[in-house]
Each structure stands twice: as structure tokens, then as C-alpha cells.
């Protein structure tokens, strides 16, 4: 994501007194004292602009968690440098549970595409909770005339170095998804990076670029309007929300699996008690009907997960994308 630091910070505050809320929760939960927080503000830092999925998640969870922990929660957008600015602020914050990042797994690829990242994407953070994931679709402009992955592969092989594909920018999930696919299938395509999704999508629909990975909930309505063709889904697991769209793994790209996910991280060194308390509450909220419905509407499949599982997944993801970047010849800049 290529966000501008000139965009003003925007804040959302959710507040309620803990004493008034105590009767609302049963003994199944440990209570606000389990968080080990001081009597001061809690910051949810979103390293992207308002309206992005991590921002929507932070604003969805902040009032609900504020009720639970009895503290005012401020959601603050700190966009810039593809997330480096906001994540850097969290990495430098005190590990007392008062500063958390709502971000994406693209954070794990930052040192692979940028030469100056002032923190370690694994070691500088405490994994707190997974929120959910978004499936992506491989989309084509109809002018290619391909309605299956096999037909698309044949088209690209007959036109090596002539088929352009777009992304919101170098190192974005959209970009790396296509690089992983072209490396696996041995395809020669040309990457056209844009400064955000809007321009890339506009040019895809106009036929100026011929292919692009798009979030499923964005791509499907455009397919229904016959403005683009969907060849398959990036996630290996069949998406229950889109049963008619098979995974690319089943369509000629065996083993292909790319999932965009959103999670909460704190600074390195957070107390295990505080991490566990946040994790328990976030996982509980992910099971409530209103939170699930809101996330699904935004194309996010809720995925409750323990902190250690998130840590393991983060390391595995870093290794996977490191291999993709190396194979694609992408160098940090």
C-alpha cells in the first residue's frame, strides 16, 4: 500500500466506565484486571489510511474492547511508507498493552522490498490475535478471451513479455500473488505498479492492463457485470462464500496458496497475561454474530487464533514470501 504521510490522522474514541459494565459479563472472563493495564488511554494504531480493512477492523473492535477493559481506546491512522511509519511507532512503544497495531500480513514483506525498515518484522512485535483473512481472485480483462486458467496460460505463453498485469504497487499482496503464480507456471508477464488499487482497477476494466489479483468481494460484482473474468481463487481452501469459484490449486496450479490476513500486534516484550487477555476477548468477539456479519460484509473471513499460532504463521509467511521475492528477482529499494 502506498499511502501518503500528508493525510491527516483521524481518531475514533470508544469509552465506558468499567464499574457500570461489570454485571454485563459472566464469570467466564477474568475481568479488566486480567489485562494489567494502567489507568490511561489505549491506542490502536492503523498504519494505513481510513477506510482500509485494518482501519475498519480497528474501529469495529475498539468500542467493544473499550467496554471490556474499562479504558478509553483511540484509533489512530498513521499511514506512510507502506505501513512502516505506523508499525515503527508500535515497535518503539512501551510493551504495556496500551499500544497495539491493526495491520496486515503484508507487513511481513516490508524488508523484502524496502532497504530501510527500522524494525524487525518478526522480533520487534508480540503477536496478539488474528482477526480474519480475505480471499483474492485472479482476474482478466475479457479481451484476452480466456475463461480458464489453462487458456490463460496458453495465451501468455504465446505472447511472452507482452501481457501486462497490474497491482497497487511493488511488494503489495496483489503483486506478490502474481509473481508467485508466474514463477510456478513459468510465465513471462510484465508488472505495471500503480499508486493504489483504484488506478489499477480502472485500467484493468479499461483493458490497459490485462490481468490482476483482486479481493474476491471486489472482483465478483465486476464479474457479474461482465466487466472482467475470474479464473480462480488464491486461497487453497475452498471459500464457502464463493462456492462457484474454485481455488487455483485445483485448476492447474497445484500447491498455490495465498491468503491476505489481518492481525493485531503489540510491541515486543508484552506480558503474557496481557497478550492472553486481549487474545481471549478478540477471539470471543470474532464469534459474535454482529462482528462476524460486519467482517464478512467487508470480505473478511473471521479466523480466531492463539498468539503462538499467529507467531508460527508469521514466520512461515515470511519464509514463503521471501522465496517468492527471490525467485522474482525483486530487490529492496
CORFEN-V309487 format. One record per pair of residues at least 24 apart in sequence whose C-alpha atoms are under 6 Angstrom apart, sorted by the first residue. I is the first residue (numbers start at 1). J is the second residue. Records with the same first field share a line. If there is no record, write none. Layout:
# CORFEN-V309487
I=J ; J
This chain:
# CORFEN-V309487
1=82
2=82 ; 195
3=79 ; 80
4=80
5=79 ; 80
9=77
10=76 ; 77
11=75 ; 76
12=74 ; 75
13=73 ; 74
14=63 ; 66 ; 72 ; 73
15=66 ; 72
16=67
17=70
18=70
32=69
35=274 ; 277
41=72 ; 73
42=73 ; 98 ; 99
43=73 ; 74 ; 75 ; 98 ; 99
44=75 ; 100 ; 101
45=75 ; 76 ; 77 ; 101
46=77 ; 101 ; 102
47=77 ; 78 ; 79 ; 83 ; 86
48=79
49=77 ; 79
54=102 ; 103
90=267
91=124 ; 267
95=267 ; 269 ; 270
96=270
100=265 ; 266
101=264 ; 265
102=263 ; 264
103=262 ; 263
104=261 ; 262
105=261
108=318
112=332
113=171 ; 332
114=332 ; 333
115=332 ; 333
124=268
125=266 ; 267 ; 268
126=265 ; 266 ; 267 ; 268
127=265 ; 307 ; 311
128=264 ; 265 ; 275 ; 279 ; 307
129=263 ; 264 ; 279 ; 307
130=263 ; 304 ; 305
131=262 ; 263 ; 302 ; 303
132=261 ; 262 ; 300 ; 301 ; 302 ; 303
133=260 ; 261 ; 300 ; 301
134=260 ; 299 ; 300
135=216 ; 235 ; 259
136=214 ; 215 ; 216 ; 233 ; 234
137=213 ; 214 ; 216 ; 232 ; 233 ; 234
138=213 ; 230 ; 231 ; 232
139=211 ; 212 ; 213 ; 229 ; 230
140=210 ; 211 ; 228 ; 229
141=207 ; 210 ; 228
142=228 ; 229
148=231
149=231
160=188
161=188 ; 189
163=189
164=189 ; 190 ; 191 ; 209 ; 210
165=191 ; 192 ; 209 ; 210 ; 211 ; 212
166=191 ; 192 ; 193 ; 200 ; 212
167=193
168=193 ; 194 ; 195 ; 196 ; 197
169=193 ; 194 ; 195
174=213
180=324
217=299
234=258
235=259
